[in-house]
Amino acid sequence: MRVTAVIPVVGLTLLAGCGAQAKAKAKHTDVGAAIVAKARTCADGSLQRLGSRKVAYAAVVRSRATVSRRPGARAFARFGKLNVNRVPTIFSIRGARVDARCKPRQYLVQIPKRPNGVTAWVPARQVDVETVRTRILVDLSEKRVTLYDRGRKVLSSKAAIGARATPTPTGRFYVNQRLIPTDKHGPFGPGAVGVSAFSNVLTGWTQGGPIAIHGTNAPWSIGKAVSNGCIRIPNLVMKKLFARAWSGTPVLIRS
């Protein structure tokens, strides 16, 4: 699947490329089997935590999804199959409420919505689940981005981060969309991965000031705190990261 749409990201314009988990060959994950392998037995209604340093799970909205603050409670947000940028809507799974056979009834998910890091419950029938083997660490004090695959470091690079007035937010997030710039020689370089985080100060920007890891046409900025909150890495490194960091990839941004 390949979809395109004009997307403002922290004040700039991109085209959306392939959404993660949109590859025709992608296989859905049997989360119940994974829980059985880990927990052996389940109590009806129990919460089973999911994910580790080597594996994570992404929920892909089938046609629509309603999320609530507690299992079975009234929905406080609704999502369509495609997000505002016309790419697949992705949540990051943190756990599952299961029945006695370890089959998930609802998933505890992180959603791309303020406040940063907010979690909610979504009915299992409303999403498909896929396995993610990568994770990204952004160390702001070191101004460095590191990509891990199955727990092994495969890429590491110096980065530009948010300026003092527009700092990069910290916390646990995830890649929620992958973006292809209209101009690959422009301010985003050859590509970007959107992160489920929002600027804490640019709240009035289009779409609430979403954060991304992207390339740059200002290589001099790498290693400095000069951005509006996004994380810039060299274009050659961005090409490599873009090729491996599918949506659902956990992103830890630490100070």
C-alpha positions, -999 to 999 in steps of 0.1 A, spaced: 0 0 0 12 35 -8 -7 66 0 1 103 -3 -11 135 13 2 169 21 14 169 57 25 198 79 50 185 105 63 211 129 55 238 104 69 222 73 52 203 45 58 166 35 42 138 15 32 107 33 49 75 21 42 39 30 26 35 64 43 9 85 27 -25 87 12 -17 53 34 -41 34 14 -68 16 36 -95 30 31 -84 66 19 -112 89 -4 -106 119 8 -116 153 -10 -142 175 -7 -123 207 -25 -150 226 2 -175 217 29 -151 228 12 -146 262 8 -184 267 45 -189 259 53 -163 285 27 -167 312 17 -204 307 -18 -197 324 -41 -167 325 -68 -156 349 -100 -142 333 -98 -104 332 -61 -103 341 -37 -78 326 -7 -93 307 21 -69 300 36 -70 265 69 -60 250 106 -61 259 139 -46 248 139 -70 219 102 -71 208 72 -48 207 37 -49 194 19 -25 172 -19 -22 168 -32 -13 134 -67 0 132 -89 -21 110 -117 3 101 -123 24 132 -113 23 168 -128 37 200 -105 41 231 -115 45 267 -97 53 300 -108 19 315 -119 -14 299 -156 -11 289 -159 26 298 -172 53 276 -149 62 247 -130 95 250 -114 94 215 -121 78 182 -98 70 153 -103 60 117 -83 34 96 -63 63 82 -51 93 103 -53 129 93 -23 125 70 -41 96 52 -17 69 64 -26 39 86 -35 47 122 -10 29 146 -10 24 183 18 10 205 6 -19 226 16 -20 263 -5 -49 275 -36 -69 271 -67 -78 292 -73 -114 285 -97 -142 291 -89 -176 308 -75 -189 275 -51 -159 273 -70 -145 243 -69 -106 244 -102 -88 249 -88 -53 250 -54 -39 245 -37 -12 266 -22 11 240 -3 43 238 -20 67 214 -8 97 193 -27 123 214 -20 149 241 -9 147 268 24 131 257 25 94 265 -13 90 272 -25 54 272 -60 40 266 -79 7 261 -91 -4 227 -112 -35 220 -91 -63 205 -116 -68 176 -109 -33 163 -72 -37 156 -47 -61 139 -15 -68 158 20 -70 143 54 -76 159 81 -50 158 118 -59 164 134 -24 164 136 4 190 151 39 189 169 57 217 173 94 216 198 107 241 194 145 244 224 151 266 246 132 241 227 146 211 226 111 197 201 87 180 207 50 182 187 23 165 185 -13 179 172 -44 161 164 -74 183 183 -57 211 215 -52 190 228 -18 181 228 -14 144 230 24 139 241 54 159 246 90 149 250 125 163 218 145 160 205 180 162 178 185 189 153 212 201 166 246 210 163 259 246 131 278 237 116 248 218 130 217 235 125 181 223 100 164 247 112 135 267 94 102 274 84 69 259 68 72 225 67 52 193 69 57 155 34 64 144 39 72 107 67 73 80 70 103 58 86 111 24 94 148 17 82 165 -14 118 178 -18 144 153 -7 170 180 -7 148 202 16 147 207 53 136 171 60 162 155 38 152 121 22 127 110 48 112 113 83 97 90 109 69 107 128 69 101 166 38 100 188 51 131 207 41 167 206 60 199 213 54 211 248 55 247 237 44 248 200 8 239 209 -7 262 184 11 248 154 -7 227 128 -17 193 142 -5 204 176 33 205 169 41 168 162 77 156 166 97 136 140 132 122 134 143 134 100 171 143 77 183 179 70 196 203 45 216 220 73 244 195 81 261 222 102 233 218 127 241 182 136 253 180 172 236 213 182 204 223 200 188 244 173 155 228 161 119 235 168 117 202 187 123 176 160 154 155 159 177 159 128 203 133 117 225 133 86 208 123 54 228 92 47 220 79 82 183 89 78 181 66 48 193 37 68 171 44 98 140 50 75 146 16 59 143 -3 93 122 18 117 86 8 108 57 23 126 52 8 160 89 10 168 93 22 204 111 55 208 127 65 241 137 102 243 157 108 275 174 139 288 
